[in-house]
Amino acid sequence: MLDSPPSDKSTSELVRTRLAIAFAAWSPTSGKKTKKHLAELCEEISLQTCSPQTVQGWFSTGRMDKKWIPVLASIFGVDLLTGRSTESPVETTNVALAPALAPSRLIPVVGHVKAGPDGFLEELQYPVGHGEGFVEYWVKDQTAYAVRVKGDSMHPRYRAGEFIVVTPGIEAYPGRDVVVKLADGRKLLKQLNWIRDEEIQLLSINNGYAPMTISKDEIESIHRVAGSVPPDAFVPA
């Protein structure tokens, strides 16, 4: 719903103000946003002639034949005379709508993982798409995979039985948990602390080990951790 302009304005001023607000918020599916395009759309919907000059007159004077009010209401979703939304009877709120989540999909579980006594991961891994099953998660990365946590070595961040979802296709930034694979084949699950010149520093996720600084030459890959899901998110293959 549009906010109503001050009540002491004339009807034409109210219409002109509401029209400007509605046009500014208008997001046509074609990607265009011109007064000429609006005139073409008005004519298409109402089957009446509506020239760019007519639309320009609305914006400059706020005066229009009432036959255009329902046409503009269908385009903008608002009645220009009352300022009320035509799309929903729900009252106005100052709470912003949350952005829509990406559709969930099944992420392949590629194995089990736990932290060994030396801080490196002990992992049984299958090729992506050939694991023991899947977990449902909301992520767009088509290369995402998941691993099941074994034991309490990563508690309290990750608990036994939970699944960690990893997104190789999304860049990891400092502050995020990451799975780091070294050139010698060893792997780590740590928090990325910083990236400087030719080195990175990793922090322990359970404060069990001192910060680790590694040369980029020793690193084969860094995969961003998207999050974790509970055991009941598992879907057998």
C-alpha positions in Angstrom: 0.0 0.0 0.0 1.2 3.5 -0.7 1.6 6.0 2.1 -1.1 8.7 1.9 0.2 12.2 1.2 -0.8 15.1 3.5 -4.6 15.5 3.7 -4.6 19.2 2.9 -3.7 18.6 -0.7 -6.2 18.8 -3.5 -7.5 15.7 -5.2 -5.3 16.3 -8.3 -2.3 16.8 -6.1 -3.0 13.6 -4.3 -3.4 11.7 -7.5 -0.2 13.2 -9.0 1.8 12.3 -5.8 0.4 8.8 -5.7 1.0 8.3 -9.4 4.7 9.4 -9.0 5.1 7.0 -6.0 3.5 4.1 -7.8 5.5 4.7 -11.0 8.8 4.9 -9.0 8.0 1.5 -7.4 6.8 -0.1 -10.6 8.8 -3.1 -11.8 7.5 -4.2 -15.2 8.3 -7.7 -16.2 9.7 -6.5 -19.5 12.4 -4.6 -17.7 11.3 -1.3 -19.3 10.2 1.6 -17.2 9.2 4.6 -19.3 6.1 6.7 -19.5 5.8 5.7 -23.2 5.9 2.0 -22.1 3.2 2.8 -19.5 1.0 4.4 -22.1 1.3 1.3 -24.4 0.5 -1.0 -21.5 -2.6 1.2 -20.6 -3.9 1.0 -24.1 -3.3 -2.8 -24.3 -5.2 -3.4 -21.0 -8.1 -0.9 -21.6 -8.4 -1.1 -25.4 -8.6 2.7 -25.3 -6.2 5.2 -26.8 -3.6 6.3 -24.2 -0.8 8.3 -25.7 2.5 9.3 -24.0 1.2 12.8 -24.0 -1.8 11.7 -22.0 0.4 10.0 -19.4 2.7 13.0 -19.2 -0.4 15.1 -18.5 -1.3 12.8 -15.5 2.2 13.3 -14.1 2.1 17.1 -14.5 -1.5 17.9 -13.5 -2.7 14.9 -11.6 -6.0 15.1 -13.6 -7.3 12.1 -15.5 -10.6 10.6 -16.6 -11.9 8.2 -13.9 -12.0 5.4 -16.5 -8.2 5.2 -16.2 -8.2 4.6 -12.4 -9.0 0.8 -12.6 -6.5 0.4 -15.4 -3.7 2.0 -13.4 -4.8 0.1 -10.3 -4.3 -3.2 -12.2 -0.8 -2.1 -13.3 0.5 -0.6 -10.1 -1.7 -2.6 -7.6 -2.9 0.6 -6.0 -6.0 2.8 -6.3 -4.7 6.3 -7.0 -7.8 8.0 -5.5 -7.7 6.2 -2.2 -4.0 5.1 -2.0 -5.1 1.7 -1.0 -3.7 -1.5 -2.4 -5.8 -3.5 -4.8 -3.8 -6.7 -4.4 -4.5 -7.7 -0.8 -6.8 -6.7 2.0 -4.0 -6.9 4.5 -3.3 -3.7 6.4 -0.2 -1.6 5.9 2.8 -2.6 8.0 6.2 -1.1 8.4 7.8 -4.5 8.6 9.8 -5.3 5.4 9.2 -8.6 3.6 12.0 -11.1 3.9 13.7 -12.0 0.7 12.5 -15.3 -0.9 14.7 -18.3 -0.2 16.1 -20.3 -3.1 14.2 -23.5 -3.7 15.5 -26.4 -1.6 17.1 -29.4 -3.3 18.8 -32.7 -2.4 22.5 -32.4 -1.7 24.5 -35.6 -2.0 26.1 -36.9 1.2 29.7 -38.0 0.2 30.9 -39.5 3.5 31.6 -39.1 7.2 34.0 -36.7 8.8 35.6 -36.2 12.2 38.6 -34.3 13.5 41.7 -36.4 14.3 44.1 -35.9 17.2 46.4 -33.7 15.0 43.6 -31.3 13.9 43.3 -32.8 10.5 40.1 -34.4 9.2 39.6 -38.2 9.2 37.3 -38.7 6.3 35.7 -41.5 4.2 34.6 -39.8 1.0 32.8 -41.0 -2.1 32.6 -39.3 -5.5 29.9 -36.5 -5.5 26.6 -38.1 -6.5 27.6 -41.6 -5.4 27.3 -41.4 -1.6 24.9 -42.9 0.9 22.0 -40.5 0.4 21.1 -36.9 0.4 20.1 -34.0 2.7 17.6 -31.2 1.8 19.2 -27.7 1.8 18.5 -24.3 0.3 21.5 -23.5 -1.9 22.0 -22.7 -5.6 25.5 -24.2 -5.9 25.2 -27.2 -8.2 28.5 -28.6 -6.9 27.4 -28.6 -3.2 28.0 -31.7 -1.2 27.4 -32.8 2.4 29.3 -34.9 5.0 28.0 -36.5 8.2 29.8 -35.5 11.5 31.1 -38.4 13.5 32.0 -38.1 17.2 32.2 -35.0 19.4 35.6 -33.6 18.2 33.9 -30.6 16.5 31.4 -30.0 19.3 29.7 -27.5 20.0 29.8 -26.0 16.5 28.9 -29.3 14.8 27.4 -32.2 16.7 27.6 -35.9 16.1 25.1 -37.0 13.5 24.6 -33.6 11.9 25.5 -32.9 8.3 27.8 -30.1 7.1 26.8 -28.7 3.7 29.8 -27.5 1.6 29.5 -25.2 -1.4 32.7 -25.3 -3.6 31.2 -23.0 -6.2 30.7 -20.0 -3.8 33.8 -18.0 -2.8 34.8 -18.2 0.9 35.5 -15.0 2.8 37.2 -14.5 6.2 34.9 -15.4 9.1 33.3 -18.4 7.3 34.0 -22.0 8.0 35.9 -23.8 5.2 37.1 -27.2 4.2 40.7 -26.9 3.1 42.4 -29.6 1.1 46.2 -29.5 1.1 48.4 -30.5 -1.8 49.5 -33.6 0.2 45.9 -34.8 0.4 45.2 -33.9 4.0 42.1 -31.9 4.9 41.1 -29.4 7.5 37.7 -28.0 8.7 38.5 -24.6 10.1 37.4 -21.0 10.2 39.1 -18.8 7.6 40.6 -15.9 9.6 42.5 -14.0 6.9 44.0 -14.1 3.5 47.2 -12.0 3.0 49.6 -12.0 0.1 50.7 -15.7 -0.3 49.3 -17.0 3.0 46.1 -17.8 4.8 45.4 -18.2 8.5 42.9 -20.8 9.9 41.3 -20.9 13.3 40.1 -24.0 15.2 36.3 -24.2 15.4 36.4 -25.7 18.9 39.4 -23.7 20.3 41.3 -27.0 20.5 44.3 -25.9 18.4 46.4 -22.7 17.9 45.8 -20.6 14.7 47.4 -22.2 11.7 49.1 -20.1 9.0 49.6 -21.9 5.6 51.2 -20.9 2.4 48.9 -20.8 -0.6 51.4 -23.1 -2.4 50.4 -25.9 0.0 46.7 -25.5 -0.7 44.8 -27.4 -3.4 41.3 -26.1 -2.7 39.3 -24.1 -0.2 35.6 -24.9 0.0 33.1 -22.7 1.7 30.8 -24.2 4.4 27.2 -23.1 3.9 25.9 -24.5 7.2 24.7 -27.6 8.9 21.4 -29.5 9.1 20.1 -32.0 11.7 20.1 -35.8 11.3 16.5 -35.9 10.3 17.3 -33.9 7.1 18.8 -37.1 5.7 17.1 -38.8 2.7 18.3 -42.3 1.9 19.5 -42.9 -1.7 
